[in-house]
């Protein structure tokens, strides 16, 4: 499996296409497609790894899937300015609907108030 194949697989799991991923991380829309024939810069590869919460070694095929687990402060989840819900929270790899996000925020907010 190539670098491009790994990135494509991760994008597919999140319901995104390669162009969207590239633009989301500040690359040109065809940059990742170009990696089929050329090697990416290290900092661009790190951006992709951070975006998908995997290691650069995984993208390069040096190890199995390793998701980087970062603790998320639940109090921040109720504030859209602090957490990108579409990036951090999903169900079976698919983004949550706006209704579900609102319900979760209301539940989390109430639970945090009850502490």
N, C-alpha and C positions, 0 to 999 in steps of 0.2 A: 504494500500500500504506500502510495506517495504522500508527500506533504499536502499537496492539493486535495487528494482523496480524504485525508484525515480532516482537513478543514471543511470540506464539503459535507462530510458525514456529521460533523458537529453542527454545522449550519442547518442541515436538514432536520436534525433532532429538535432544533428550536423553531422550525418552520420559517427559516430565513433563507435568502439566497446569497450567493457569494458577493454580488454587487452591493447589497445592503450591508453586509458585514464590513466590507472594505470602506464604504462611506461612513458607517458608524464609528470606525476607529480612525478616521481622518486620512485614509488612503484614496487614491484615485479609484474610480469604479472598476477598472480592469486590472488593478495591481496584483491581486491574488491570482487571477487567471494567468498572469505573466510568470508566476512562479512555477508553472508547468515546465518552462524552458530555462528559467534563470533562478539563481538563488536569491532569497530575500535578504534585506539588511537585518541584522540582529535586533535592532530596536523595533522594526516592523513585525518581526516574528513574535517578539515579546508582547506587543500590543494585541496580537491575535490570541496568544495564550491567555493573557489577562481577560480578554473579552469573553472567552469560553470557560474561564476558571480551570484551565489545565496547565500543565507544565510545558515549557519549550521542548524538553526531552520527549514528551508524549507526541507533540506535533512532528518531531523529527523521527519518530519511530524507535526511539531508544528505550522506551518503557511502555508498560500497559497504561490504560486510562487511569490517571491520577487527578482527581478533582481536588482543587485547593479549597479546603474548608476554612472559611473566614467566619468568625462569630458575627451574628447580626443582632444588634440591640433592638429588641422588639418595640421599644418606645419610638425608635426611628421609623419603624414601618408605618406608623400612622401619619407620618409627615412626608408627603410626596417630594418635598424639596431635598430630603436626606437619602431616600432610597428610590432607585429606578425599578419599579415593580416589574416591568417587562423584562428586565435583565436578571433580577434576583429571585423572583417568585414565579413558579410555573407548576402545571399539573401534567405529568407524563410528558414533559418536554414542550408543552404547548402553553402559550400565554393565557393568563386568566382573563375572563370577560370583565368589563368595567363594573358590572353588578356584583360579581364575586369579590373583586378588589374592595369595593365599598363595604360590603358585608364584613369582610375580614378586618378592615380597618376599624369598623364600629365595634366588633367583638374584641379586638386587641385593645382598643382604647378603653373600653369598659373594664376589661380585666386589669389593665394597668392602674386605673383609678381605684380599684378595689383593694390594692395592695396595702 
